[in-house]
Amino acid sequence: FGPFALQVNVDDDGNYTGVTLYNTKVNDKMVDFVAGLDDHTEYVMVQNTDITDEQVARFAKLKFLKRLEISGAPISGACLVILKDFDKLEKLNLSSNPYMSLNHLPELPALTELNLLSSKGIT
C-alpha cells in the first residue's frame, strides 16, 4: 500500500456526511470509527484496502447509508448479508474485488446502481 488517507466530509452543523478510506491497511480503530457513524452519514467508501468480510460485517448498523463502496478489497461477499436492512441504499459499488460472490446479497428496494466492474470470479 502506498500513501493512505482517511477523508471525512462534514456538514455546516459538524455532522459527518461521508467517509472515504483508501490505500491503507485497515485496523480495528478505523473499522470502529466507520461502524460508529451516525444517521447523518450518507456514504462510506472503502477503496484499495485490505478490509475483510469480518470487518465489513461490523458496519451492520449503518442502515441509513445511501451509498456504500467497498472496492479493491479481498472480500468474498459473505459480508453482504448485513445489507438486508439497508432500505435507503441507492448505490452499491463492489468493483475490483477479486473473490466476489453475490450469493449473500439481499434484495435492496432503493438500489438504482450496482457496480461490479473488474470484479473477478463473480458467483
C-alpha positions as CSV (number, residue, x, y, z in Angstrom):
1,F,0.0,0.0,0.0
2,G,1.2,3.5,-0.8
3,P,0.1,6.8,0.6
4,F,-3.1,6.4,2.5
5,A,-5.9,8.7,3.6
6,L,-9.0,8.9,5.7
7,Q,-11.2,11.7,4.3
8,V,-14.2,12.9,6.3
9,N,-16.8,15.2,4.9
10,V,-18.6,17.3,7.4
11,D,-21.8,19.5,7.0
12,D,-22.3,23.0,8.4
13,D,-23.5,21.6,11.7
14,G,-20.4,19.4,12.2
15,N,-22.1,16.1,11.3
16,Y,-20.1,13.5,9.3
17,T,-21.8,13.2,5.9
18,G,-19.4,10.8,4.3
19,V,-16.2,8.9,4.9
20,T,-13.6,7.7,2.4
21,L,-10.8,5.3,3.4
22,Y,-8.3,4.4,0.8
23,N,-4.9,2.9,0.0
24,T,-4.3,1.6,3.5
25,K,-4.1,-1.4,5.8
26,V,-7.3,-1.4,7.8
27,N,-7.1,-1.7,11.6
28,D,-9.8,-2.1,14.2
29,K,-9.6,1.5,15.2
30,M,-10.5,2.6,11.6
31,V,-13.3,0.0,11.4
32,D,-14.7,1.1,14.8
33,F,-14.7,4.7,13.6
34,V,-16.7,3.9,10.5
35,A,-19.0,1.5,12.3
36,G,-19.8,4.2,14.8
37,L,-21.0,6.8,12.4
38,D,-24.5,8.3,12.9
39,D,-27.5,8.7,10.7
40,H,-26.3,12.0,9.2
41,T,-23.8,9.9,7.2
42,E,-24.9,9.4,3.6
43,Y,-21.9,7.4,2.3
44,V,-18.9,5.2,3.2
45,M,-16.3,4.5,0.6
46,V,-13.5,1.9,1.3
47,Q,-11.1,1.8,-1.7
48,N,-8.0,-0.3,-2.3
49,T,-7.6,-1.6,1.2
50,D,-7.2,-5.0,2.9
51,I,-10.6,-4.8,4.7
52,T,-12.0,-8.3,5.4
53,D,-15.5,-9.7,5.4
54,E,-15.4,-9.8,9.2
55,Q,-14.5,-6.1,9.4
56,V,-17.2,-5.1,6.8
57,A,-19.8,-7.1,8.9
58,R,-19.2,-4.6,11.7
59,F,-20.8,-1.9,9.5
60,A,-24.2,-3.6,10.1
61,K,-25.7,-0.6,12.0
62,L,-25.1,1.8,9.1
63,K,-28.6,1.1,7.7
64,F,-29.2,4.8,6.9
65,L,-26.5,4.9,4.1
66,K,-27.5,5.9,0.6
67,R,-24.1,4.9,-0.9
68,L,-21.6,2.2,0.0
69,E,-18.4,1.4,-1.8
70,I,-16.1,-1.5,-1.0
71,S,-13.7,-1.8,-3.9
72,G,-10.3,-3.3,-4.4
73,A,-10.6,-5.4,-1.3
74,P,-10.2,-9.1,-0.7
75,I,-13.8,-9.6,0.5
76,S,-15.7,-12.7,-0.6
77,G,-19.2,-11.2,-0.4
78,A,-20.2,-13.1,2.7
79,C,-20.4,-9.8,4.5
80,L,-23.2,-8.6,2.1
81,V,-25.8,-10.2,4.3
82,I,-25.6,-7.1,6.6
83,L,-27.3,-5.1,3.8
84,K,-30.6,-6.8,4.4
85,D,-31.9,-3.8,6.4
86,F,-30.3,-1.1,4.3
87,D,-33.6,0.2,2.9
88,K,-32.1,3.6,1.8
89,L,-29.1,2.2,-0.1
90,E,-29.3,3.6,-3.6
91,K,-25.7,2.9,-4.9
92,L,-23.5,-0.1,-4.2
93,N,-20.0,-0.3,-5.6
94,L,-18.3,-3.7,-5.3
95,S,-15.8,-3.2,-8.2
96,S,-12.3,-4.7,-8.4
97,N,-12.9,-7.3,-5.7
98,P,-11.1,-10.5,-6.8
99,Y,-13.1,-13.0,-4.8
100,M,-16.7,-11.6,-5.0
101,S,-19.8,-13.8,-4.6
102,L,-23.2,-12.2,-4.7
103,N,-24.9,-15.3,-3.0
104,H,-25.4,-13.2,0.2
105,L,-26.6,-10.0,-1.5
106,P,-30.2,-9.4,-0.3
107,E,-32.9,-7.5,-2.2
108,L,-32.3,-3.8,-1.8
109,P,-35.5,-1.9,-2.6
110,A,-33.9,1.6,-3.1
111,L,-31.0,0.3,-5.2
112,T,-30.6,2.1,-8.5
113,E,-26.9,1.4,-9.2
114,L,-24.8,-1.7,-8.7
115,N,-21.1,-1.6,-9.9
116,L,-19.2,-4.8,-10.3
117,L,-16.7,-3.6,-12.8
118,S,-13.4,-5.5,-12.8
119,S,-14.6,-7.9,-10.0
120,K,-13.3,-11.3,-10.9
121,G,-14.8,-14.7,-10.3
122,I,-18.3,-13.4,-9.5
123,T,-20.6,-16.2,-8.5
